[in-house]
Amino acid sequence: MIELLRLGHRLPRDQRTTTHCGLAARALGATKMWYTGDRDQEMEEGLHNLTTRFGGSFTVEWTKDEYKLIQKKKKEGFTIIHLTMYGLDFEKTSVKAEKQLLVIGGEKVAPELYQMSDYNISIGNQPHSEVAALALYLYKNVGLKKKFDNAVMEIEPSERGKVMKRKE
C-alpha cells in the first residue's frame, strides 16, 4: 500500500502541481493522497471525478498537521519516505516496505521532517519538481499501472489523436 503526503499546498499557486502529484500517484499505484496547507475542495473533487471515470480506488484528504499524520502512519506500520534533493541516491536505495507513505514538499521543508522520515531519498541532486520525484520513485519501485478496476472510460493507445472508449 502506497500513500502520498503533499506538503504545503498553496492556493492558487499550487493547484495544478498538486493535481499533477495526485494524477501521477494514482497512475503509478498509490491509493491515497494526503495534503497540507490550503484546503482545496476543487482539486479534491477533480481527482475524485477522474478516479470515478477511469477507475481505481484513489482518494484525497486534507490534513491540518503533517507531523501528527506521520506519527499516526508510523504506528500503522508505514515506512516514511521523504523524496528530496538532499537524500540517498534513489537508484542505489531500495525500500522493501509493504506500507509506504511518500512525502513530497512544496515550500521549504522543515528539518524535523528529515529526522522523522525513515528514508530521505534523492531523485537527483539538482532542483526538480515534486511531480518528477514522485513519478520516478514510483515507476522504479512499483511500475506503471495500466488497468484499473471500476473504470467507466479507457484511453486507447493511438499514434495520433485522442481515442477513448466507454467500458461496458
Protein Blocks (a to p, Z undefined) as FASTA:
>chain_A
ZZdddehiacfklmmmmmmmmmmmmmnopabdcdehjddfklmmmmmmmmmmngpjddcd
ddfblmlmmmmmmmnopacddddfklccfklpccfbfbdcddddfbdcdfklmmmpmbdc
dfbfcdcdfklmmmmmmmmmnopcfbdghiabdcdddfedcdddddZZ
